Amino acid sequence: MTYTVELSKEAKKEFEKLPLAVQGRMLPKIKALADNPHPPGAVALAGRKDSYRIRDGDYRALYTIHDDIVLVYVFRVEHRKDGYRGL
């Protein structure tokens, strides 16, 4: 089953602010969530139902999985020092 991957408005802005080299590495990982929302290395976030993170070096993409509507919703894409604030 292929999921739809959607980025929040905030996540899109954060992604666009990343260095181009990081964008080039993160984009394929985010797109790959459509085929496998639980890739190797994905970690569940404590205290948040159906929320996970994938990483590339010091950068993280935080997302939720909505199996009922076949959607992966990326809500943050940030440096690891900033990625968990306000959760």
N, CA, C and O atoms as a GROMACS GRO file, in nm:
protein
  348
    1MET      N    1   0.084  -0.118   0.000
    1MET     CA    2   0.000   0.000   0.000
    1MET      C    3   0.089   0.124   0.000
    1MET      O    4   0.182   0.134   0.080
    2THR      N    5   0.061   0.216  -0.087
    2THR     CA    6   0.139   0.340  -0.096
    2THR      C    7   0.066   0.451  -0.021
    2THR      O    8  -0.052   0.477  -0.043
    3TYR      N    9   0.139   0.515   0.066
    3TYR     CA   10   0.086   0.626   0.145
    3TYR      C   11   0.109   0.758   0.070
    3TYR      O   12   0.197   0.768  -0.015
    4THR      N   13   0.029   0.856   0.102
    4THR     CA   14   0.052   0.993   0.055
    4THR      C   15   0.139   1.061   0.160
    4THR      O   16   0.111   1.050   0.279
    5VAL      N   17   0.243   1.129   0.117
    5VAL     CA   18   0.330   1.202   0.209
    5VAL      C   19   0.298   1.350   0.196
    5VAL      O   20   0.304   1.407   0.087
    6GLU      N   21   0.262   1.411   0.307
    6GLU     CA   22   0.226   1.553   0.308
    6GLU      C   23   0.311   1.624   0.413
    6GLU      O   24   0.327   1.575   0.525
    7LEU      N   25   0.364   1.740   0.376
    7LEU     CA   26   0.439   1.822   0.470
    7LEU      C   27   0.352   1.938   0.518
    7LEU      O   28   0.280   1.999   0.439
    8SER      N   29   0.360   1.966   0.648
    8SER     CA   30   0.287   2.081   0.700
    8SER      C   31   0.350   2.208   0.645
    8SER      O   32   0.462   2.206   0.594
    9LYS      N   33   0.278   2.317   0.655
    9LYS     CA   34   0.330   2.446   0.608
    9LYS      C   35   0.460   2.478   0.680
    9LYS      O   36   0.556   2.526   0.619
   10GLU      N   37   0.464   2.452   0.812
   10GLU     CA   38   0.584   2.477   0.891
   10GLU      C   39   0.700   2.389   0.845
   10GLU      O   40   0.813   2.435   0.834
   11ALA      N   41   0.672   2.261   0.820
   11ALA     CA   42   0.777   2.169   0.776
   11ALA      C   43   0.834   2.210   0.641
   11ALA      O   44   0.954   2.198   0.619
   12LYS      N   45   0.749   2.258   0.549
   12LYS     CA   46   0.798   2.304   0.419
   12LYS      C   47   0.893   2.421   0.436
   12LYS      O   48   0.998   2.426   0.371
   13LYS      N   49   0.858   2.516   0.522
   13LYS     CA   50   0.944   2.632   0.546
   13LYS      C   51   1.076   2.588   0.607
   13LYS      O   52   1.183   2.634   0.567
   14GLU      N   53   1.069   2.497   0.706
   14GLU     CA   54   1.190   2.449   0.770
   14GLU      C   55   1.279   2.376   0.670
   14GLU      O   56   1.401   2.393   0.671
   15PHE      N   57   1.218   2.294   0.584
   15PHE     CA   58   1.293   2.220   0.483
   15PHE      C   59   1.366   2.315   0.389
   15PHE      O   60   1.483   2.293   0.356
   16GLU      N   61   1.298   2.419   0.345
   16GLU     CA   62   1.357   2.514   0.251
   16GLU      C   63   1.474   2.592   0.313
   16GLU      O   64   1.559   2.643   0.239
   17LYS      N   65   1.480   2.602   0.444
   17LYS     CA   66   1.588   2.672   0.513
   17LYS      C   67   1.711   2.584   0.535
   17LYS      O   68   1.818   2.633   0.572
   18LEU      N   69   1.697   2.454   0.512
   18LEU     CA   70   1.810   2.362   0.532
   18LEU      C   71   1.915   2.386   0.425
   18LEU      O   72   1.884   2.432   0.315
   19PRO      N   73   2.041   2.356   0.457
   19PRO     CA   74   2.144   2.363   0.352
   19PRO      C   75   2.108   2.270   0.236
   19PRO      O   76   2.048   2.165   0.256
   20LEU      N   77   2.144   2.311   0.115
   20LEU     CA   78   2.107   2.234  -0.004
   20LEU      C   79   2.156   2.089   0.001
   20LEU      O   80   2.086   1.999  -0.044
   21ALA      N   81   2.274   2.067   0.056
   21ALA     CA   82   2.326   1.931   0.066
   21ALA      C   83   2.236   1.845   0.155
   21ALA      O   84   2.212   1.728   0.126
   22VAL      N   85   2.187   1.902   0.263
   22VAL     CA   86   2.098   1.829   0.354
   22VAL      C   87   1.964   1.805   0.287
   22VAL      O   88   1.906   1.697   0.300
   23GLN      N   89   1.913   1.905   0.216
   23GLN     CA   90   1.787   1.888   0.142
   23GLN      C   91   1.798   1.771   0.046
   23GLN      O   92   1.707   1.690   0.034
   24GLY      N   93   1.911   1.763  -0.024
   24GLY     CA   94   1.932   1.656  -0.121
   24GLY      C   95   1.935   1.518  -0.059
   24GLY      O   96   1.899   1.420  -0.124
   25ARG      N   97   1.978   1.508   0.066
   25ARG     CA   98   1.980   1.379   0.136
   25ARG      C   99   1.846   1.348   0.203
   25ARG      O  100   1.805   1.232   0.208
   26MET      N  101   1.778   1.451   0.254
   26MET     CA  102   1.653   1.429   0.327
   26MET      C  103   1.534   1.403   0.235
   26MET      O  104   1.447   1.322   0.268
   27LEU      N  105   1.529   1.469   0.121
   27LEU     CA  106   1.413   1.456   0.033
   27LEU      C  107   1.387   1.310  -0.008
   27LEU      O  108   1.272   1.266   0.000
   28PRO      N  109   1.488   1.233  -0.050
   28PRO     CA  110   1.459   1.094  -0.085
   28PRO      C  111   1.409   1.012   0.034
   28PRO      O  112   1.327   0.922   0.018
   29LYS      N  113   1.459   1.043   0.154
   29LYS     CA  114   1.414   0.971   0.274
   29LYS      C  115   1.269   1.004   0.305
   29LYS      O  116   1.191   0.916   0.344
   30ILE      N  117   1.232   1.130   0.289
   30ILE     CA  118   1.093   1.170   0.314
   30ILE      C  119   1.001   1.108   0.208
   30ILE      O  120   0.895   1.057   0.242
   31LYS      N  121   1.042   1.111   0.083
   31LYS     CA  122   0.961   1.051  -0.024
   31LYS      C  123   0.946   0.901  -0.005
   31LYS      O  124   0.841   0.845  -0.037
   32ALA      N  125   1.049   0.834   0.046
   32ALA     CA  126   1.046   0.690   0.067
   32ALA      C  127   0.944   0.648   0.172
   32ALA      O  128   0.904   0.532   0.177
   33LEU      N  129   0.900   0.742   0.256
   33LEU     CA  130   0.799   0.710   0.356
   33LEU      C  131   0.667   0.669   0.291
   33LEU      O  132   0.585   0.603   0.355
   34ALA      N  133   0.646   0.706   0.166
   34ALA     CA  134   0.524   0.667   0.094
   34ALA      C  135   0.517   0.516   0.078
   34ALA      O  136   0.409   0.457   0.088
   35ASP      N  137   0.630   0.452   0.054
   35ASP     CA  138   0.633   0.308   0.036
   35ASP      C  139   0.650   0.232   0.167
   35ASP      O  140   0.601   0.120   0.181
   36ASN      N  141   0.720   0.292   0.262
   36ASN     CA  142   0.745   0.227   0.390
   36ASN      C  143   0.749   0.332   0.500
   36ASN      O  144   0.854   0.391   0.524
   37PRO      N  145   0.638   0.356   0.570
   37PRO     CA  146   0.636   0.457   0.675
   37PRO      C  147   0.712   0.415   0.801
   37PRO      O  148   0.728   0.495   0.893
   38HIS      N  149   0.757   0.290   0.806
   38HIS     CA  150   0.837   0.240   0.918
   38HIS      C  151   0.973   0.192   0.868
   38HIS      O  152   1.004   0.073   0.882
   39PRO      N  153   1.054   0.280   0.810
   39PRO     CA  154   1.182   0.235   0.754
   39PRO      C  155   1.279   0.195   0.865
   39PRO      O  156   1.260   0.234   0.980
   40PRO      N  157   1.383   0.119   0.831
   40PRO     CA  158   1.485   0.088   0.930
   40PRO      C  159   1.543   0.218   0.986
   40PRO      O  160   1.574   0.310   0.911
   41GLY      N  161   1.558   0.225   1.116
   41GLY     CA  162   1.612   0.345   1.178
   41GLY      C  163   1.507   0.444   1.226
   41GLY      O  164   1.539   0.538   1.297
   42ALA      N  165   1.380   0.424   1.186
   42ALA     CA  166   1.273   0.512   1.234
   42ALA      C  167   1.250   0.482   1.382
   42ALA      O  168   1.248   0.366   1.423
   43VAL      N  169   1.233   0.587   1.461
   43VAL     CA  170   1.216   0.572   1.605
   43VAL      C  171   1.084   0.636   1.646
   43VAL      O  172   1.053   0.747   1.605
   44ALA      N  173   1.006   0.564   1.727
   44ALA     CA  174   0.881   0.618   1.778
   44ALA      C  175   0.912   0.728   1.880
   44ALA      O  176   1.005   0.716   1.959
   45LEU      N  177   0.833   0.836   1.876
   45LEU     CA  178   0.850   0.946   1.971
   45LEU      C  179   0.772   0.915   2.098
   45LEU      O  180   0.654   0.880   2.092
   46ALA      N  181   0.837   0.929   2.212
   46ALA     CA  182   0.771   0.902   2.340
   46ALA      C  183   0.662   1.004   2.365
   46ALA      O  184   0.681   1.124   2.343
   47GLY      N  185   0.548   0.956   2.411
   47GLY     CA  186   0.439   1.046   2.448
   47GLY      C  187   0.354   1.095   2.334
   47GLY      O  188   0.262   1.174   2.356
   48ARG      N  189   0.381   1.052   2.212
   48ARG     CA  190   0.301   1.096   2.096
   48ARG      C  191   0.257   0.972   2.020
   48ARG      O  192   0.339   0.894   1.973
   49LYS      N  193   0.128   0.955   2.008
   49LYS     CA  194   0.073   0.838   1.941
   49LYS      C  195   0.103   0.843   1.791
   49LYS      O  196   0.081   0.945   1.725
   50ASP      N  197   0.152   0.734   1.738
   50ASP     CA  198   0.180   0.718   1.594
   50ASP      C  199   0.275   0.823   1.539
   50ASP      O  200   0.267   0.859   1.422
   51SER      N  201   0.367   0.874   1.622
   51SER     CA  202   0.466   0.973   1.578
   51SER      C  203   0.604   0.911   1.576
   51SER      O  204   0.642   0.836   1.666
   52TYR      N  205   0.680   0.944   1.473
   52TYR     CA  206   0.811   0.884   1.452
   52TYR      C  207   0.909   0.990   1.404
   52TYR      O  208   0.871   1.102   1.371
   53ARG      N  209   1.036   0.951   1.401
   53ARG     CA  210   1.137   1.038   1.343
   53ARG      C  211   1.230   0.955   1.257
   53ARG      O  212   1.259   0.839   1.286
   54ILE      N  213   1.276   1.018   1.151
   54ILE     CA  214   1.386   0.963   1.072
   54ILE      C  215   1.496   1.067   1.077
   54ILE      O  216   1.470   1.185   1.100
   55ARG      N  217   1.617   1.024   1.057
   55ARG     CA  218   1.726   1.120   1.068
   55ARG      C  219   1.825   1.106   0.955
   55ARG      O  220   1.836   1.003   0.888
   56ASP      N  221   1.896   1.216   0.935
   56ASP     CA  222   2.009   1.220   0.843
   56ASP      C  223   2.114   1.305   0.912
   56ASP      O  224   2.105   1.427   0.912
   57GLY      N  225   2.213   1.240   0.968
   57GLY     CA  226   2.315   1.314   1.043
   57GLY      C  227   2.252   1.388   1.159
   57GLY      O  228   2.190   1.327   1.246
   58ASP      N  229   2.268   1.520   1.162
   58ASP     CA  230   2.214   1.601   1.270
   58ASP      C  231   2.074   1.654   1.241
   58ASP      O  232   2.023   1.735   1.319
   59TYR      N  233   2.010   1.610   1.135
   59TYR     CA  234   1.878   1.660   1.098
   59TYR      C  235   1.773   1.552   1.114
   59TYR      O  236   1.799   1.433   1.093
   60ARG      N  237   1.653   1.595   1.151
   60ARG     CA  238   1.543   1.504   1.178
   60ARG      C  239   1.418   1.545   1.101
   60ARG      O  240   1.393   1.664   1.081
   61ALA      N  241   1.342   1.447   1.060
   61ALA     CA  242   1.207   1.470   1.007
   61ALA      C  243   1.113   1.398   1.103
   61ALA      O  244   1.125   1.277   1.123
   62LEU      N  245   1.020   1.472   1.161
   62LEU     CA  246   0.923   1.417   1.255
   62LEU      C  247   0.790   1.403   1.183
   62LEU      O  248   0.747   1.495   1.114
   63TYR      N  249   0.725   1.289   1.200
   63TYR     CA  250   0.602   1.264   1.125
   63TYR      C  251   0.506   1.174   1.200
   63TYR      O  252   0.544   1.102   1.293
   64THR      N  253   0.381   1.180   1.158
   64THR     CA  254   0.278   1.091   1.212
   64THR      C  255   0.226   1.006   1.097
   64THR      O  256   0.230   1.045   0.980
   65ILE      N  257   0.177   0.888   1.133
   65ILE     CA  258   0.122   0.795   1.036
   65ILE      C  259  -0.028   0.782   1.062
   65ILE      O  260  -0.070   0.753   1.174
   66HIS      N  261  -0.106   0.804   0.960
   66HIS     CA  262  -0.252   0.791   0.968
   66HIS      C  263  -0.292   0.676   0.877
   66HIS      O  264  -0.320   0.696   0.759
   67ASP      N  265  -0.296   0.556   0.934
   67ASP     CA  266  -0.328   0.437   0.855
   67ASP      C  267  -0.469   0.440   0.799
   67ASP      O  268  -0.494   0.387   0.691
   68ASP      N  269  -0.562   0.500   0.871
   68ASP     CA  270  -0.702   0.500   0.826
   68ASP      C  271  -0.722   0.579   0.697
   68ASP      O  272  -0.810   0.546   0.618
   69ILE      N  273  -0.640   0.682   0.675
   69ILE     CA  274  -0.652   0.761   0.551
   69ILE      C  275  -0.527   0.747   0.462
   69ILE      O  276  -0.512   0.820   0.365
   70VAL      N  277  -0.439   0.653   0.497
   70VAL     CA  278  -0.318   0.620   0.421
   70VAL      C  279  -0.236   0.747   0.397
   70VAL      O  280  -0.208   0.784   0.283
   71LEU      N  281  -0.196   0.812   0.508
   71LEU     CA  282  -0.124   0.938   0.500
   71LEU      C  283  -0.007   0.939   0.597
   71LEU      O  284  -0.019   0.895   0.712
   72VAL      N  285   0.107   0.989   0.550
   72VAL     CA  286   0.221   1.020   0.635
   72VAL      C  287   0.230   1.171   0.638
   72VAL      O  288   0.248   1.235   0.534
   73TYR      N  289   0.218   1.229   0.758
   73TYR     CA  290   0.215   1.374   0.773
   73TYR      C  291   0.343   1.420   0.843
   73TYR      O  292   0.361   1.396   0.962
   74VAL      N  293   0.430   1.486   0.768
   74VAL     CA  294   0.557   1.536   0.822
   74VAL      C  295   0.529   1.674   0.883
   74VAL      O  296   0.487   1.766   0.813
   75PHE      N  297   0.552   1.686   1.015
   75PHE     CA  298   0.520   1.812   1.081
   75PHE      C  299   0.642   1.892   1.124
   75PHE      O  300   0.627   2.008   1.163
   76ARG      N  301   0.761   1.836   1.118
   76ARG     CA  302   0.883   1.911   1.148
   76ARG      C  303   0.998   1.855   1.066
   76ARG      O  304   1.005   1.734   1.042
   77VAL      N  305   1.088   1.943   1.022
   77VAL     CA  306   1.213   1.904   0.957
   77VAL      C  307   1.316   2.004   1.007
   77VAL      O  308   1.320   2.118   0.962
   78GLU      N  309   1.400   1.961   1.101
   78GLU     CA  310   1.490   2.055   1.167
   78GLU      C  311   1.620   1.989   1.210
   78GLU      O  312   1.636   1.866   1.205
   79HIS      N  313   1.711   2.073   1.252
   79HIS     CA  314   1.834   2.028   1.317
   79HIS      C  315   1.796   1.961   1.448
   79HIS      O  316   1.698   2.001   1.511
   80ARG      N  317   1.871   1.863   1.489
   80ARG     CA  318   1.834   1.787   1.608
   80ARG      C  319   1.824   1.872   1.733
   80ARG      O  320   1.748   1.838   1.824
   81LYS      N  321   1.900   1.982   1.741
   81LYS     CA  322   1.894   2.067   1.860
   81LYS      C  323   1.760   2.140   1.870
   81LYS      O  324   1.721   2.183   1.979
   82ASP      N  325   1.689   2.154   1.758
   82ASP     CA  326   1.562   2.227   1.756
   82ASP      C  327   1.441   2.138   1.737
   82ASP      O  328   1.329   2.181   1.765
   83GLY      N  329   1.459   2.017   1.692
   83GLY     CA  330   1.348   1.933   1.646
   83GLY      C  331   1.248   1.889   1.748
   83GLY      O  332   1.139   1.846   1.709
   84TYR      N  333   1.277   1.895   1.876
   84TYR     CA  334   1.185   1.841   1.975
   84TYR      C  335   1.125   1.949   2.064
   84TYR      O  336   1.053   1.917   2.158
   85ARG      N  337   1.153   2.074   2.037
   85ARG     CA  338   1.097   2.182   2.118
   85ARG      C  339   0.948   2.197   2.090
   85ARG      O  340   0.904   2.194   1.975
   86GLY      N  341   0.873   2.212   2.195
   86GLY     CA  342   0.730   2.235   2.181
   86GLY      C  343   0.648   2.113   2.152
   86GLY      O  344   0.531   2.124   2.116
   87LEU      N  345   0.707   1.994   2.166
   87LEU     CA  346   0.629   1.871   2.141
   87LEU      C  347   0.556   1.828   2.265
   87LEU      O  348   0.486   1.727   2.263
   0.00000   0.00000   0.00000
